[in-house]
């Protein structure tokens, strides 16, 4: 019988304190808290949470493991479907997935599935040292382009199936968006991310950094000259979008990608690292997704008075609820129903203000969201010296351009079927490189599906 | 990986290094660049590729020690290794795609300025090897700052030296030399300018005056160099372009140089600060 108590809160760093540091915001559950929260689960016969999980983790069973205090069992159950629980427990939009379909959420608060998953992932990291797996490979080589969530998940599954897997990463550090995109205060790099990568290396996967697919190597050179039998493209959606309004070339206008890469990958927030970063005195972040929240909270931590400018209302913000809540707590301002029309500069070419227009919500568009409409004559200026554009990203065209036979969609994503097969035999793709910017868990799911398809493809040769 | 095989100081602060990077060396073409990160805490510094040897598995870089990061790079000695070297990045020079018939009627002239002289070398060499007429105007402030003289002499038909103070060769800037040569009857078909942004701007103004097409290689700010950050965006022909993936070479006549120079100085205050407070790590931890 489930315990009818309120959802167990996860301990967090004080908002005032954390607004000045880059340490993790949420401390997560300890064993006692996790077991207490696990006692709230109804263990539904037809678990809607599992159905709503993009990789269908057996949620009631892993929670049962937590409840029994058998965290190893819980970890094993999650591991059947997910290779990145410490990451997903932290960054998945649970409110739209598992927790969003929890029965308890209809009348009250859902089970804190994300926090429980994180607890189990962290427990594994602390209690199960990474050990190299001794395995005879089956002699078939697979190349994976990109070491983000899609590539890591694909590599992990293929290694477990016995393949000889090499991941090629363009940057100097593995992890993709986990390394350059998501900030330290949400996803600690040296512990959480590094451990996930170490686990995959322990499966025998090789990672070669500083190799740019389409420049240093090509898909053809990997297949024809280096002896790989299949290639998985998990290169993400790396190209930042700008608004196309006047003034975007002024000094002090950055893409969220640049701002976050300087801070996260290059560790510009640390005195002892050389890469510079400029958050200014006042920063405006344009956009409403997780990346916008990350950029705003980073700018705030670097000392800027920070405002998020978004053209719809707070209800429509695509970011995870927890991130919006945390941003509010930390003191980020929200200017909703507001859209920039021009960035204004001073005589030396630096940003001095953003000219915005007020918006109102009109009729729902094709996606069901009410589309914002400008209110004529409502222009006004917000004084600022930094503007960070967080409007989403599109796939890098480099691979499609340098590989014969790979078709792309109108939006630049690689054409791939449900299994990840592209228009060229032996080449598979998944994650943001196919879908455009989406989530870690969807990319991971796509990587796993492609691993199964690559296995079937190589066996058919 | 990324071990320094040879090192030579070309001037008191310009350093030439040959670095092990086999994959990069095998893929590099004229006009492309690479990124060096000296150590774990270093910046990712874009540098034009000054030479490459696929057989040896090495690339050559030429660095001018000006900021904290470039000083770090220059402080490395033979036998030591950089943390990271990645590339080749950017699109190779236009001529790599041209047919021998197209190239046969061409007469290239390069204007090389300062440390930008080094990346002229693989381009001139490539053209000469492909039988294309190629001359180089090499500009420096004074004779002691001339680099790559012997290498370029061998890699082009005519090498013209210019110095600002007249201590060697033609007294004046490279663009003035270009004007002089054209007025004397040289029939160049393509100008390529590589050097400081201001030099490329004036070379472009001169090329316009002489009615010549000009290619410039833009050394913008960059972080990843793969199209991800957009720090390198430049306005070319009224459109925003990313120098890292759509360049670094562009039609000079289309480039908004004033904007590019302003954007290049975006982190100057922070860089000055880093330079002042930077603790030199020479010899530590490697």
Interface residues (C-beta under 8 A of the other chain):
Chain A: X170 X171 X172 X180 X209 X210 X211 X212 X215 X216 X217 X238 X239 X240 X242 X248 X249 X251 X252 X254 X255 X257 X258 X261 X262 X265 X266 X267 X272 X273 X274 X275 X276 X277 X278 X348 X349 X396 X398
Chain B: X23 X24 X27 X37 X41 X42 X43 X44 X68 X69 X72 X83 X84 X85 X86 X87 X88 X89 X223 X224 X226 X227 X228 X229 X230 X231 X233 X235 X240 X245 X259 X262 X263 X265 X266 X267 X270 X271 X274 X278
